[in-house]
């Protein structure tokens, strides 16, 4: 039986563990955090992610946890409608639902699909070695783990990637983001609406993630590492959103300051190769991207299914890993670049360019917009 070592217990690593077990592999997941904390953030799962979740047998668990089928509304910062796409139009066009879910609920559904003991917490990978027969993973506590392959699913600052290709800083996208989860309150939106507001150098998003919870994010062009306001994150976001569409401010006001996350946004230039020998990469370790297309988790889920399918083909492990990479590198590189481009358009500051951007979007029909996303959402992992 093939033994897979997975570094990283995020969405990509857990999905890979489920997929590889279903393909008959023995799997051990090593996560550096001492516990899997509930991060106050939501995830959008396009049809290209919900289809694989059905194949893995975890879709029903995700839906029962509170995941909501969504459509989309694009509005100006003041609330003027620019473009609307109902949930049933997305389902009809892409052949599957598009969901919004709390990250912790998705993580919990994936964990529930794994035997107890599969995920080992507090185990930070610091290096590895390999030969023609096996790979040996080394951890900060001095312990080692031997296996037939190592999957680096350890995020944008991946230790596995650094050993394979050198340690380089990620590319700062030019803007920072706040995220939070609010309970439903006055001025909220129906759960099935995914709302995006475009401003000048700023964007706001709001979507229901089930059980009366709403995930929101706000962005602002800013220097990398900008100091936070002494007034606190909530006051900082409310100041940014002064005069904006009322549901945006209501969501922020309903979120405790201590529950609001702030992170600068980064990606990396796409790699031409993801692995060497018995080692490969997956998810953000391989192709970190800006959040503008909502594809970060979706692409990690796709990676996991393709990896399992390639290893299930009966070939030698190194050849199977190169087959996996060959099927994923070009697609993910295109989405990294496309997401970066969308981010630049959304974060425009020039009043003239913003008016032009909004006018073009307003004149784009819903069907034309759907065609632009067809190749992403209809992909079969």
Secondary structure, 3 states (H helix, E strand, C coil): CCEEEEECCCHHHHHHHHHHHHCCCEEEEEECCCCCCCCCCEEEECHHHHHHHHHCCCHHHHHHCCCEECEEEEEECCCCEEEEECHHHHHHHHCCCCEEEEHHHHHHHHHHCCCCCCEEECCCEEEEEECCCCEEEEECCCCEEEECEEEECCCCCCHHHHHHHCCCCCEEEEEEEEEEEEECCCCCCCCCEEEEEECCCEEEEEEECCCCEEEEEEEEECCCCCCCCCCCHHHHHHHHCCCCCHHHHHHHHCCCHHHCEEEEEEECCCCCCCCECCEEECCHHHHCCCHHHCCHHHHHHHHHHHHHHHHCCCCCHHHHHHHHHHHHHHHHHHHHHHHHHHHHHHCCCCHHHHHHHHHHHHCCCHHHHHHHHHHHHCCCC
